[in-house]
Amino acid sequence: MNQQPSIFGEIKQFFLKGSILSRLIGINVAVFILVNIIRVFFYLWSLDAISATMSQWLGISSNIHVVLHRPWTLISYMFLHFDFLHILFNMVVLYVGGRLFSDFIGSDRLVATYLLGGIAGAIFYIVSFNIFPAFREVVSFSLAIGASASVLAIFIAIAAYMPDYQLPLLLFGRIRLKYIALVFVVLDVISIDKGNPGGHLAHLGGAMWGFTYARLLKTGKDPALVLGFYLGKLSRLFSRKPTFRVEYTRERPVTDDEYNDLKAEKQKRIDEILDKISHSGYNSLTKEEKELLFKMGEK
């Protein structure tokens, strides 16, 4: 008798087999649903104060001392949305920009660019609020949330990488990516004094990283690929089930010292390849180096 997969089974398959872009969108949507269900529960039990505390523990603060005590907020804030229109706009832009980014730059760089763009946005927001006098009265308690900085980093990166690529837009026809990106940036700049200045400043920080990353790519340097290598190993650490395997061989077993020497030699070789990528770009690797990097990433 065939059993229909449960909703949890479907979700598990989505995250295990879906594309990197779909996983990013899925995580954002899942967090959005979860935190809003929790907020409704707090509301029904008149626990609004606890609901506000959740924002403080997951959103990024402009107060440097708070960030030092809650360093995880540098990551958690970029997956946190409370308003439907906020997450809807971000996910639409992430889908469009992420598809183009995956096709022309590579899906293996997508997560790293998302994270680095979000971190760059958080840093730009924190620095701006602690420098400009306009924010002196709110710097101690201001918070920023949302994936906008990460999303804009991805979109600006592909726009700077392929500025003349034309994107079909409803009512406007085909528009070059560089003009769409310029509109996003200009709107954020002129909106800083209109409300939500922290959000707009974080967007600009993400945009700056996206532009910088595209320029680095064109010079042969790829920091996102290096970070993506380690992210890949980390994700496989959590996604793989432990397996136990007995192997039989006629070769002499290596001693502990020999094993450690071989392991150190392999790590040294990987470090040399990663250094080469950071200085000369991924395309400078030989076929042998690319294969070795791929095999080590799978382990």
C-alpha positions in Angstrom: 0.0 0.0 0.0 1.5 3.3 -1.1 1.7 6.0 1.5 1.2 9.6 0.5 4.1 11.8 1.7 3.2 14.0 4.6 3.5 17.8 4.4 6.6 17.6 6.5 8.1 15.1 4.1 7.3 17.4 1.2 9.0 20.3 3.0 12.1 18.1 3.7 12.3 17.1 0.0 12.0 20.7 -1.0 15.0 21.8 1.1 17.1 18.7 0.2 16.5 18.7 -3.5 15.4 22.2 -4.4 17.7 24.7 -6.0 19.8 27.0 -3.9 17.6 29.9 -4.8 14.4 28.1 -3.9 16.0 27.1 -0.5 16.8 30.7 0.2 13.3 31.8 -0.6 11.9 28.9 1.3 13.9 29.7 4.5 12.7 33.3 4.4 9.1 32.3 3.9 9.3 29.6 6.7 10.8 32.1 9.2 8.1 34.6 8.2 5.3 32.1 8.9 6.8 30.9 12.1 7.5 34.3 13.7 4.1 35.5 12.8 2.4 32.5 14.3 4.4 33.1 17.5 3.4 36.8 17.5 -0.3 35.8 17.2 0.1 33.4 20.1 1.7 36.2 22.2 -1.0 38.6 21.2 -3.8 36.2 22.3 -2.2 35.8 25.7 -1.5 39.5 26.0 2.3 38.9 25.9 3.1 41.8 23.6 6.3 42.6 25.6 7.7 39.1 24.8 6.8 39.6 21.1 8.9 42.9 21.1 11.7 41.0 22.8 11.8 38.6 19.9 12.5 41.4 17.5 15.3 42.7 19.7 16.9 39.2 19.9 16.7 38.6 16.1 17.0 42.1 14.5 20.3 43.9 14.1 20.8 46.8 16.5 22.6 50.0 15.6 24.0 49.9 19.2 27.5 48.4 18.9 27.4 47.1 22.4 24.2 45.2 21.7 25.6 43.7 18.6 28.8 42.5 20.4 26.5 40.7 22.9 24.3 39.3 20.2 26.6 38.6 17.2 24.1 36.1 15.7 21.9 39.0 14.8 24.3 39.9 11.9 22.8 36.8 10.2 19.4 36.4 11.8 18.2 39.8 10.8 18.5 39.1 7.1 15.9 36.3 7.3 13.4 38.1 9.5 10.2 39.7 8.2 7.0 40.7 9.9 5.0 42.4 7.2 3.6 40.5 4.2 4.4 43.3 1.6 7.9 43.5 2.9 8.7 39.8 2.4 6.7 39.7 -0.9 8.8 42.5 -2.5 12.0 41.1 -1.2 11.3 37.5 -2.5 10.2 38.8 -5.9 13.4 40.7 -6.4 15.4 37.8 -4.9 13.8 35.4 -7.4 14.4 37.6 -10.4 17.9 38.7 -9.4 18.8 35.2 -8.1 17.8 33.5 -11.4 20.0 35.8 -13.4 22.8 35.6 -10.9 22.6 31.8 -10.9 22.6 31.7 -14.7 25.5 34.1 -15.4 27.6 34.2 -12.2 26.8 30.8 -10.7 24.4 29.3 -8.1 27.4 28.2 -6.0 28.1 31.8 -5.2 24.5 32.8 -4.4 24.4 32.0 -0.7 27.8 33.6 0.0 26.7 36.8 -1.8 23.4 36.8 0.1 25.2 36.5 3.4 28.1 38.9 2.6 25.6 41.4 1.2 23.5 41.2 4.4 26.6 41.6 6.6 27.8 44.6 4.6 24.3 46.2 4.9 24.3 45.7 8.7 27.8 47.2 9.0 26.9 50.2 6.9 23.7 50.7 8.9 25.6 50.5 12.3 28.4 52.8 11.2 26.0 55.4 9.7 23.9 55.5 12.8 26.9 56.0 15.0 28.5 58.7 12.8 25.7 61.0 11.7 24.2 63.4 14.3 20.7 62.9 12.9 20.5 59.4 14.5 22.0 60.4 17.9 18.7 60.1 19.8 17.7 56.7 18.4 21.1 54.9 18.0 20.7 53.2 21.3 17.5 51.3 20.4 17.1 51.3 16.6 16.7 47.9 14.9 16.8 46.8 11.3 15.2 43.6 9.9 14.7 42.0 6.5 16.5 40.5 3.5 16.6 43.7 1.5 20.4 44.3 1.9 21.1 40.7 0.8 18.6 40.8 -2.0 19.9 44.1 -3.3 23.5 42.8 -3.1 22.6 40.0 -5.5 20.6 42.2 -7.9 23.3 45.0 -8.0 26.0 42.3 -8.5 24.3 40.9 -11.6 23.5 44.4 -12.8 27.1 45.5 -12.5 28.3 42.2 -14.0 25.9 42.3 -17.0 24.8 46.0 -17.1 23.3 45.9 -20.6 21.2 42.7 -20.2 17.6 43.6 -20.8 14.9 42.5 -18.4 11.2 42.5 -19.6 9.1 44.6 -17.2 5.3 44.8 -17.3 4.1 48.2 -18.7 7.7 49.3 -19.3 9.0 46.8 -21.8 12.6 45.7 -21.9 14.9 47.7 -19.5 18.6 47.3 -19.1 19.7 46.0 -15.7 21.9 49.0 -15.0 18.9 51.3 -15.1 16.8 49.2 -12.8 19.7 49.0 -10.4 20.2 52.7 -10.5 16.5 53.3 -9.7 16.7 51.0 -6.7 19.8 52.9 -5.4 18.4 56.4 -6.1 15.1 55.5 -4.4 16.9 54.4 -1.3 19.1 57.5 -1.1 16.2 60.0 -1.5 14.1 58.0 1.0 16.5 58.1 3.9 14.8 61.2 5.5 11.3 60.0 4.6 11.1 57.1 7.2 12.9 53.9 8.0 16.4 55.4 7.5 18.1 52.3 9.0 16.5 50.1 6.4 17.5 52.3 3.4 21.1 52.6 4.7 21.3 48.9 5.1 20.1 48.6 1.5 22.8 50.9 0.3 25.4 48.8 2.2 24.2 45.7 0.4 24.2 47.5 -2.9 27.8 48.6 -2.3 28.9 45.1 -1.7 27.1 43.8 -4.8 28.8 46.4 -7.0 32.2 45.7 -5.3 31.8 42.0 -5.8 31.0 42.3 -9.5 34.1 44.4 -9.9 36.2 41.9 -8.1 34.8 39.1 -10.3 35.9 41.0 -13.4 39.4 41.3 -12.1 39.6 37.5 -11.4 39.0 37.6 -7.6 36.1 35.7 -6.1 35.7 36.0 -2.3 32.2 34.5 -2.5 33.6 31.2 -4.0 36.1 30.8 -1.1 33.3 31.4 1.5 31.0 29.1 -0.5 33.5 26.3 -0.3 33.4 26.4 3.5 29.6 26.9 3.5 29.3 23.8 1.4 31.3 21.7 3.8 29.3 23.1 6.7 26.0 22.3 5.1 27.0 18.8 4.2 28.1 18.3 7.9 24.5 18.9 8.9 22.7 17.3 6.0 24.5 14.0 5.8 23.5 11.1 7.9 26.3 9.3 9.7 27.4 6.2 8.0 29.6 3.3 9.2 31.5 1.4 6.6 34.1 -1.4 7.0 36.7 -1.5 4.3 39.1 -4.4 3.7 42.4 -3.8 2.1 45.7 -5.7 1.6 47.7 -2.6 1.9 49.7 -1.9 5.1 47.6 0.3 7.4 49.0 3.7 8.0 50.2 4.8 11.4 48.6 7.7 13.3 51.7 9.9 12.4 51.5 9.0 8.7 47.7 9.7 8.7 48.2 13.1 10.3 51.0 13.9 7.9 48.8 13.0 4.9 45.9 15.0 6.3 48.1 18.1 6.9 49.5 17.8 3.3 46.0 17.7 1.8 44.9 20.7 3.9 48.0 22.6 2.9 47.2 21.9 -0.8 43.7 23.2 -0.3 44.8 26.3 1.4 47.2 27.0 -1.5 44.3 26.6 -4.0 42.1 28.9 -2.1 44.8 31.5 -1.9 45.3 31.2 -5.6 41.5 31.8 -6.1 41.6 34.9 -3.9 44.5 36.4 -5.8 43.9 35.3 -9.4 40.4 34.0 -9.6 38.8 30.6 -10.0 39.5 30.5 -13.8 43.3 30.6 -13.0 43.1 27.1 -11.5 44.3 24.1 -13.5 42.0 21.2 -14.2 43.7 19.1 -11.6 43.3 21.9 -9.0 39.6 22.3 -9.8 39.0 18.5 -9.5 40.9 18.4 -6.2 38.9 21.4 -4.8 35.6 19.7 -5.9 36.6 16.3 -4.3 37.6 17.9 -1.0 34.4 19.9 -0.9 32.4 16.7 -1.2 34.1 15.1 1.8 
